[in-house]
Amino acid sequence: MTYRSLLTGLVLCVAAASAAAHSYQAGAITIGHPHARATVPGQPTGGAYLRLENRGADDRLVGASADVSAGVELHTMKMDGDVMRMRQVDAIDVPSNKSVVLEPGGMHIMLTGLKAPLKEGTRFPMTLKFEKAGEVKVEVTVDTVKSGEPMKPDMKH
């Protein structure tokens, strides 16, 4: 193997890893892998997910905005007996020295009134607003539901 082919392989691996695991910073909060699931034509809502790691003082995610939808809401999902209940919330707490995961079937960012389907392999900008850390613009990657992965209730509102 030549030095050039080794270097090319290394560059491709780094590019692939950074595309799969992109992260952003807002003050002491690291935002990891913002992503959404692909949607089908006519589907009015979608969900955005990410991981928040706070290495500073207590903070809260108080809002988000994205041009791909008419509205953006913060949501929780919890089991109430045998029924999954989704509720809009004013904020999501991001405690000091803790991680908070927004994921299907749990807390998430709901994209309401999608202007077009979210297509696998595309990206869109979204702005997150924190109470203390301020605003940060992130790129959300659109993934597909993996084969065998259960469809979670976040797919419909």
N, C-alpha and C positions, 0 to 999 in steps of 0.2 A: 504494500500500500504506500502510495506517495504522500508526501507532506501535504500537497494540495488537496488530494481527495480526503485525507483525514481532517483537514481544516474545514472543508466544505461540509462533511458529515457533522462535525461539531457545531457549525453555524446552524445547520438545519435542525439539529436536536434542540439547541437553545431556543430557536424560533418557535418550534412546536411546543416546547414546554411553556414558554411565556404566553403563547396563544391560549393554551389550555388552563393556565393558572394565573390569569391576570389579576393584579391587585392595585388598589389606590389608597391614598392617605388623606384623612381629614383630621387635622390636629393629631391627637393621640390615638385615633381610631383607624385601623386598617380595614379596608373593605376588600374582601376576597371573592374572586370569581363571580361577578354579577352575571346572571344568566336567566333566560326565560325559556319556556317550552314553545315549540312550534305549535301553531294553531291551524285550524281548518277554515276554509272560506265560510263566512257567515257567523263565525264564532265571535260573540260580542266582547268577550273578556279574555284576558291572559294573566299569567302570574310571573312576577320577577322574584328571583331568589339570590341570596348572597350570605356571606359570613361577615360579622362585625367583631373585631377584636379590639377591646379598649384597654390601652396601657396608661390611661390618665384618669382624671376625675370622672365621676358618674356623669353620663350624658344621656340624651334621648334622640332617636330618629323621629323628627316631627313632621316630615313631609317628603314628597318626591314629585318630580314632573318629568314627562316624556312626550315628545311630539308624535309618537306612534298611536296615542290614544287621546280621547276627549278628556279623560280624567285619570287620576292616579290616587289610590287610597291605600292606607295601611290597614292590614287585616290580621286577625287571629282566628284560629280554628281550634275548637276543643270539643271533646266528646261530652255530651250531656246525656247520661244514660246510654241508650243505644243510638242516639242521634248525633251526627257531627254538626256543630253550629259554627257558622262563620259570622264574625262581627267586625265592623269597621271600628278602628280605635284612633284616638287623637295622636298617640305617640307610642313608640316601642322603646322601652328602657334598655340602655346599654351601660350596665354597671361597670364600675372601676375594676380593672384586672380580671374581666370576664369575657367570654365569647358568647355571642348571640347568633343563632343560625336561623335565617329565614329560608324555609323549605316547603315543598308540597306537603299538605296535610297539617301545617303548623302556621306560624307567623309568616306573612308574605306581603309583597307589594302587588296590589291588584290593579291591572291596567283595564280601565273601563271604556267602552265605546271605541274599540280598536278601529283604526282608519283603514287597515288592510291586514290580511293574515300575517302572522309572524312566521317567516320562512327559515327553515333550518339552514345554518351556515351563514346567516346574515348577522349584522350587529346594529344596534341603535343606541343613541345617547340618552342618558337619564341623569337628572340632577337630584342628588340626595341632600336633604337639609337637616342638619343636626342643631339642637338647641344651643350647644356651646361651641362645637367644632366648626360650625358654619356650613357652607355649601361646598359640594364637590361634584364635578361632572365625571361620570363613569361610562364606559362602553359595555353594553349588555350583549352577550353572545346568545344567539338563539339555537337551542339544542332540540333534539327530538326525544320523545319518550322511548327508552330502550326496550327492546324485545324482552318480554317477561316482567317488565316493571309494572306494578299495578297502577292503574289510573287513579289518581287521588281526586278528592272532591273539589280541588281548586280549579279544575278544568271548566266548571260551570258556576255561575254566580246565582 
